[in-house]
Amino acid sequence: MKPFIDLKEQYRNIKEEILTCINQILESSHYILGENVRQFEDEVKSYLGVEHAIGVASGTDALHLALRALDIGEGDEVITTPFTFFATVEAILYVGAKPVFVDIEDKTYNIDSSKIEEKITSHTKAILPVHIFGCPADMKKINQIAQKYGLRVIEDAAQAFGAKIENKRVGSFGDIGCFSFYPSKNLGCFGDGGMIVTNDSEVAEKIKVLRNHGSKGRYIHEKVGLNSRLDEIQAGVLRIKLRHIEHYNEQRRRKAALYTKLLNEYVITPKEPENTHHVYHLYSIRSSYRDEIKETLLRHGIPSVVYYPVPMHLQKAVSFLGYREGDFPRAEAVSREILSLPIYPELPDEEVYEISQMIIRCLQKNF
Ligand SMILES: Cc1ncc(COP(=O)(O)O)c(C=O)c1O
């Protein structure tokens, strides 16, 4: 069986640098909140064009801390998408707020900004769009709505490190941007890691305190916070990978363009909205023959993954919110038809050809 994502090849290409860096950290014995975290935060700031970057323990914690830093909690509503990874919804629930879903766009699978206003109530505090699969959400419209109603915007950019709208990176549009460095992400570490970015100094200060047990000085606690720090080894690894991120994302875009060229006539391929730069964390096709395609690929030793088989509003864990099948028809339809194909910067072009041929042959049998 071929891997869905081959992380080994990427590691091999930067192995010497990585081992030297980890060795230096081991020799220094400074593992928490040291020079690597500080420098990585500075490097992310300049890469994303933001004023503050705060390393945390995961993308989930980034979302949780972002909501806390904006004082969102019990009785508040946060508007988000039903088509995401569960962490987006969990974070809203951690702070005691209520996730209010808005259906997605057919084209990008991102939250449909034209449907947001009808869900705003006197309890709405924030909009939390997700740049799903690496495709930027409609931030211009979302920010306009937020401004009109006095709402905060938190971007879940976990899948979209480096994606752009015009020349501005995602994560820098809202009040706060949240990233995940889970190993398979476009910028991934060797364990868990995350980052919060903002241009608001007060919010940044609050997050720095909250990520470290609510502490400003040693053993002096202003708030009940979390233990959520990006560690030195992960930051060291991420600093090395950050130098290659443009190349990694460009390679993903090349593989995606090749898949699209080969498959466009046969399945619904991903769409890149005008003036945006998609970074293809996932390359997801849509077909009513999804299960047949998956089965065919599997028979040939090619893994493919359904992200996501059950939209958030139909997850058992949130049944108490009272949503039902039929509430968000687009998210439900996409969940039935979506399939993610192998994509990573080092994926050989020949494999893109082979996988595409297998899909075309499978569909020709079914037509
Ligand atoms: C859209 C989205 N949000 C949040 C997360 C959570 O990130 P992490 O796994 O680093 O906690 C992920 C990643 O898995 C994600 O894909």
Ligand as a Chemical Component Dictionary entry (heavy atoms), coordinates in Angstrom:
data_LIG
# 
_chem_comp.id                   LIG 
_chem_comp.type                 NON-POLYMER 
_chem_comp.pdbx_formal_charge   0 
_chem_comp.three_letter_code    LIG 
# 
loop_
_chem_comp_atom.comp_id 
_chem_comp_atom.atom_id 
_chem_comp_atom.alt_atom_id 
_chem_comp_atom.type_symbol 
_chem_comp_atom.charge 
_chem_comp_atom.model_Cartn_x 
_chem_comp_atom.model_Cartn_y 
_chem_comp_atom.model_Cartn_z 
_chem_comp_atom.pdbx_ordinal 
LIG C1 C1 C 0 -9.668 22.784 10.255 1  
LIG C2 C2 C 0 -8.898 22.347 11.459 2  
LIG N1 N1 N 0 -9.059 23.004 12.615 3  
LIG C3 C3 C 0 -8.374 22.671 13.717 4  
LIG C4 C4 C 0 -7.490 21.621 13.725 5  
LIG C5 C5 C 0 -6.820 21.235 14.988 6  
LIG O1 O1 O 0 -5.431 21.253 14.939 7  
LIG P1 P1 P 0 -4.563 20.285 15.870 8  
LIG O2 O2 O 0 -4.695 18.900 15.348 9  
LIG O3 O3 O 0 -3.180 20.830 15.736 10 
LIG O4 O4 O 0 -5.084 20.421 17.246 11 
LIG C6 C6 C 0 -7.272 20.912 12.539 12 
LIG C7 C7 C 0 -6.284 19.828 12.443 13 
LIG O5 O5 O 0 -6.307 18.736 12.663 14 
LIG C8 C8 C 0 -8.009 21.266 11.377 15 
LIG O6 O6 O 0 -7.856 20.586 10.234 16 
# 
loop_
_chem_comp_bond.comp_id 
_chem_comp_bond.atom_id_1 
_chem_comp_bond.atom_id_2 
_chem_comp_bond.value_order 
_chem_comp_bond.pdbx_ordinal 
LIG C1 C2 SING 1  
LIG C2 N1 SING 2  
LIG C2 C8 DOUB 3  
LIG N1 C3 DOUB 4  
LIG C3 C4 SING 5  
LIG C4 C5 SING 6  
LIG C4 C6 DOUB 7  
LIG C5 O1 SING 8  
LIG O1 P1 SING 9  
LIG P1 O2 DOUB 10 
LIG P1 O3 SING 11 
LIG P1 O4 SING 12 
LIG C6 C7 SING 13 
LIG C6 C8 SING 14 
LIG C7 O5 DOUB 15 
LIG C8 O6 SING 16 
# 
